[in-house]
């Protein structure tokens, strides 16, 4: 694969799973511009004030430039 890519970072959030949090971040970025690849660089979570678990992931997303 040759060419030039831009790399952006997004944080995906889900109360379902880490995998769903990744999907949320990638799918939102893909709506703006086609995603070529992604890398999960950080995983974390929290417990909300309603005692629900929230999964959070930081994702680097590569998008091919023309």
C-alpha positions in Angstrom: 0.0 0.0 0.0 1.6 3.3 -1.0 0.6 6.9 -0.7 -0.1 9.3 2.1 -2.5 8.9 5.0 -3.8 11.3 7.6 -4.0 9.9 11.1 -6.7 11.1 13.5 -7.6 10.1 17.0 -11.1 9.4 18.3 -12.5 8.1 21.6 -15.3 5.6 21.2 -17.7 5.1 24.1 -20.2 2.2 24.8 -22.1 0.7 27.7 -22.2 -2.6 25.8 -18.5 -3.6 25.3 -15.0 -2.4 24.3 -15.6 -3.9 20.8 -18.7 -1.7 20.4 -16.8 1.3 21.6 -14.2 0.7 18.8 -17.0 0.2 16.2 -18.6 3.5 17.3 -15.4 5.5 16.9 -14.5 3.9 13.5 -18.0 4.1 12.1 -18.3 7.8 13.0 -15.0 8.6 11.4 -15.9 6.6 8.3 -19.1 8.7 7.8 -16.8 11.7 7.2 -14.1 10.0 5.1 -13.3 6.4 4.2 -11.3 4.7 6.9 -8.3 2.6 5.7 -7.1 1.2 9.0 -7.4 1.7 12.8 -5.4 0.9 15.9 -6.7 0.8 19.5 -4.1 2.7 21.6 -5.8 3.0 24.9 -8.7 1.2 26.8 -10.4 2.4 30.0 -13.7 2.6 31.6 -15.7 4.2 34.3 -18.8 3.6 36.4 -21.5 6.2 35.8 -23.6 7.9 38.5 -26.3 5.4 37.6 -23.9 2.5 38.4 -23.5 1.4 34.8 -20.2 0.4 33.3 -19.0 2.6 30.4 -16.2 1.4 28.1 -13.9 3.9 26.5 -11.3 3.4 23.8 -8.8 5.7 22.1 -8.4 4.8 18.5 -5.9 6.0 15.9 -7.6 6.0 12.5 -5.8 6.2 9.2 -7.5 7.7 6.2 -5.9 7.7 2.7 -5.3 11.1 1.2 -5.9 11.5 -2.6 
